[in-house]
Amino acid sequence: MAKSLNVREISNESLNETLANYLRSKQILLVLDNCEHLIGGCAQLVERLLSVCPTLKIVATSREALGLTGEHVWPVLYCPYPM
């Protein structure tokens, strides 16, 4: 995520904190795809970012919910045949 946003690490600060500081004043929509591969880490990062970035919006795709308070889940039906 940091690389995609061109956010560089700052010494003596975690990358998650650097991301939060960068996004805090932004009005942005983040799209996180395939979160099921790192569900715990994604959930922790999303929860942290949303707690300190009041205008941040996040859409996350995953085969399972992140399990966060206030999360809205929209199931998408799987279609094995091309449409």
N, C-alpha and C positions, 0 to 999 in steps of 0.2 A: 504494500500500500504506500509506504513512504517513497519508494522508488517511482511509482506511478505519479505521485504528486510532487516529485522533485524535492522532497523533504530530506535534508541531510542530518545525520546524527550530530548531536552536540555533546561535547565531553561533559561528564558528571551529570548527565540527564538520560533517563531511559528513552529508547526510541518511541515507546508508547506516549510518554510525557511530551516529547518533542512534537509528535503528531497532534496531540491534544492542544498544545499551545498554538500550533499552526492553524488548526481548524476552528479554534475558539471564536474567532471574529469573522469567519467565513459563512456565507449562506450557500450551502452546497448539498447536493444529493450524492451520496456514496452508494455504489452498487457493488455488493460482494457476492461473487458467484461460487457455487459449490462449497459452501461452508461445512458440509458434513465431513469433509476430510480433516478439518481442524476445528470441530464444533466447540470444544472447550475454550480454546484460544480465541476464536472468533467472538464467542459470547462475552468473554472477559473484556476484550478490546472494545466491542460495540457498547457494552455497558459503561465502560470508563469514558469513552468519547461522548456518548449521549449525556452523561452526567455533568460534563463541563462545557459542552458546546451547545448552547441553547437553540441555535438555528439549524443545527445539523439534522439532516434526514438520511436514513439508511434503508435500502432495500437489500435484503439478503436472500439468496436462493440456497436451499438446502433440502435434503430428504428428511430432515428432522428439525423441529423447532429449536431455537436458541435457548428457550426457557427463561426469557427475561420478563420482568414485570412490565406491563404495557405493550408487550409484543402482540402484533396482529398477524395471524396465520391465515393464508389463503391457499388451501390445497389445490393442486393442479393435477388433473387426471392424466394418467399415463396412457398414451395411445401407441401401441406397438406397430401400427401400420402408418406408412407415410400418408399425409393428407393431401 
